[in-house]
Structures are given as structure tokens and as C-alpha cells.
Amino acid sequence: YITERGANQVVMGEREIARTMLELLETPPAGEVVTG
């Protein structure tokens, strides 16, 4: 179970990083990026 939880956490982390990167690429350099 520990290994499964660790793998799930890694996948979630990768998804979070990918989502934030996509948001930074889509959003223009403005106040939204600073608040986000």
C-alpha cells in the first residue's frame, strides 16, 4: 500500500506541475500570474 500511495502522490505531483506550466503558458504576463 505504501508504494501505491507514493506512486499516486508522484502522479498527482506531475499533474499539478503540468497544469501549472500550461496555465503559465496560456495566461499572459499580467497581475493574474502574480496572484495565481
DSSP file (Angstrom, degrees, kcal/mol; ACC not computed):
  #  RESIDUE AA STRUCTURE BP1 BP2  ACC     N-H-->O    O-->H-N    N-H-->O    O-->H-N    TCO  KAPPA ALPHA  PHI   PSI    X-CA   Y-CA   Z-CA
    1    1 A Y     >        0   0    0      0, 0.0     4,-2.7     0, 0.0     5,-0.2   0.000 360.0 360.0 360.0 -37.4    0.0    0.0    0.0
    2    2 A I  H  >  +     0   0    0      1,-0.2     4,-2.5     2,-0.2     5,-0.2   0.929 360.0  48.0 -61.3 -44.5    2.8    2.4    0.8
    3    3 A T  H  > S+     0   0    0      1,-0.2     4,-2.5     2,-0.2    -1,-0.2   0.894 111.7  50.5 -64.6 -38.0    4.3    2.0   -2.7
    4    4 A E  H  > S+     0   0    0      2,-0.2     4,-2.6     1,-0.2    -1,-0.2   0.926 110.7  48.3 -65.9 -43.1    0.9    2.6   -4.3
    5    5 A R  H  X S+     0   0    0     -4,-2.7     4,-2.5     1,-0.2    -2,-0.2   0.918 111.6  50.5 -62.8 -41.9    0.3    5.7   -2.2
    6    6 A G  H  X S+     0   0    0     -4,-2.5     4,-2.3     2,-0.2    -2,-0.2   0.924 110.7  48.7 -61.2 -44.0    3.8    7.0   -3.2
    7    7 A A  H  X S+     0   0    0     -4,-2.5     4,-2.6     1,-0.2    -1,-0.2   0.916 111.0  50.7 -63.1 -41.9    3.2    6.4   -6.9
    8    8 A N  H  X S+     0   0    0     -4,-2.6     4,-2.6     1,-0.2    -1,-0.2   0.912 109.7  50.3 -62.2 -41.4   -0.2    8.1   -6.6
    9    9 A Q  H  X S+     0   0    0     -4,-2.5     4,-2.5     2,-0.2    -1,-0.2   0.900 110.4  49.9 -64.0 -39.7    1.4   11.1   -5.0
   10   10 A V  H  X S+     0   0    0     -4,-2.3     4,-2.6     2,-0.2    -2,-0.2   0.926 111.4  48.6 -64.5 -43.7    4.1   11.3   -7.7
   11   11 A V  H  X S+     0   0    0     -4,-2.6     4,-2.5     1,-0.2    -2,-0.2   0.930 112.1  48.7 -62.3 -44.6    1.5   11.1  -10.4
   12   12 A M  H  X S+     0   0    0     -4,-2.6     4,-2.6     1,-0.2    -1,-0.2   0.906 110.8  51.4 -61.7 -41.0   -0.6   13.9   -8.7
   13   13 A G  H  X S+     0   0    0     -4,-2.5     4,-2.5     1,-0.2    -1,-0.2   0.921 109.9  48.8 -61.5 -43.8    2.6   16.0   -8.4
   14   14 A E  H  X S+     0   0    0     -4,-2.6     4,-2.6     1,-0.2    -1,-0.2   0.901 111.5  50.0 -64.0 -39.2    3.4   15.6  -12.1
   15   15 A R  H  X S+     0   0    0     -4,-2.5     4,-2.7     2,-0.2    -2,-0.2   0.915 110.3  50.2 -64.6 -41.5   -0.2   16.5  -13.0
   16   16 A E  H  X S+     0   0    0     -4,-2.6     4,-2.7     2,-0.2     5,-0.2   0.928 112.0  47.5 -61.7 -44.8    0.0   19.6  -10.8
   17   17 A I  H  X S+     0   0    0     -4,-2.5     4,-2.5     1,-0.2    -2,-0.2   0.926 113.4  47.9 -62.5 -44.9    3.3   20.7  -12.4
   18   18 A A  H  X S+     0   0    0     -4,-2.6     4,-2.4     1,-0.2    -1,-0.2   0.906 112.7  49.3 -63.2 -40.6    1.9   20.1  -15.9
   19   19 A R  H  X S+     0   0    0     -4,-2.7     4,-2.4     2,-0.2    -2,-0.2   0.932 112.2  46.6 -65.8 -44.9   -1.3   22.0  -15.1
   20   20 A T  H  X S+     0   0    0     -4,-2.7     4,-2.6     2,-0.2    -1,-0.2   0.901 112.2  51.2 -64.0 -40.0    0.6   25.0  -13.6
   21   21 A M  H  X S+     0   0    0     -4,-2.5     4,-2.2    -5,-0.2    -1,-0.2   0.923 110.6  48.5 -63.6 -43.1    3.0   25.0  -16.6
   22   22 A L  H  X S+     0   0    0     -4,-2.4     4,-2.5     1,-0.2     5,-0.2   0.905 111.4  50.5 -63.3 -40.2    0.1   25.0  -19.0
   23   23 A E  H  X S+     0   0    0     -4,-2.4     4,-3.2     1,-0.2    -2,-0.2   0.922 110.1  49.3 -63.9 -42.7   -1.6   27.8  -17.1
   24   24 A L  H  < S+     0   0    0     -4,-2.6    -1,-0.2     1,-0.2    -2,-0.2   0.878 113.5  47.1 -64.2 -36.3    1.6   29.9  -17.1
   25   25 A L  H  < S+     0   0    0     -4,-2.2    -1,-0.2    -5,-0.2    -2,-0.2   0.875 117.5  41.9 -72.7 -36.3    2.0   29.4  -20.9
   26   26 A E  H  < S+     0   0    0     -4,-2.5    -2,-0.2    -5,-0.2    -3,-0.2   0.912 102.5  74.1 -78.1 -42.7   -1.7   30.2  -21.6
   27   27 A T  S  < S-     0   0    0     -4,-3.2     0, 0.0    -5,-0.2     0, 0.0  -0.508  84.5-123.3 -75.7 137.5   -2.0   33.2  -19.2
   28   28 A P        -     0   0    0      0, 0.0     2,-1.5     0, 0.0     5,-0.4  -0.387  39.1 -86.4 -74.5 157.1   -0.3   36.4  -20.4
   29   29 A P  S    S+     0   0    0      0, 0.0     2,-0.2     0, 0.0    -5,-0.0  -0.461  87.9 111.8 -66.2  89.8    2.3   38.1  -18.2
   30   30 A A  S >> S-     0   0    0     -2,-1.5     4,-1.0     0, 0.0     3,-0.7  -0.688  87.5 -66.7-143.4-164.9   -0.1   40.2  -16.1
   31   31 A G  H 3> S+     0   0    0      1,-0.2     4,-2.5    -2,-0.2     5,-0.2   0.773 122.3  69.2 -64.8 -24.9   -1.4   40.5  -12.5
   32   32 A E  H 3> S+     0   0    0      1,-0.2     4,-2.6     2,-0.2    -1,-0.2   0.902  97.3  50.4 -61.0 -40.2   -3.2   37.2  -12.9
   33   33 A V  H <4 S+     0   0    0     -3,-0.7    -1,-0.2    -5,-0.4    -2,-0.2   0.886 111.0  49.3 -65.5 -37.3    0.2   35.3  -13.0
   34   34 A V  H  < S+     0   0    0     -4,-1.0    -2,-0.2     1,-0.2    -1,-0.2   0.924 115.1  42.7 -68.5 -43.5    1.3   37.1   -9.8
   35   35 A T  H  <        0   0    0     -4,-2.5    -2,-0.2     1,-0.3    -1,-0.2   0.871 360.0 360.0 -70.7 -35.6   -1.9   36.3   -7.9
   36   36 A G     <        0   0    0     -4,-2.6    -1,-0.3    -5,-0.2    -2,-0.2   0.500 360.0 360.0 -68.2 360.0   -2.0   32.7   -9.2
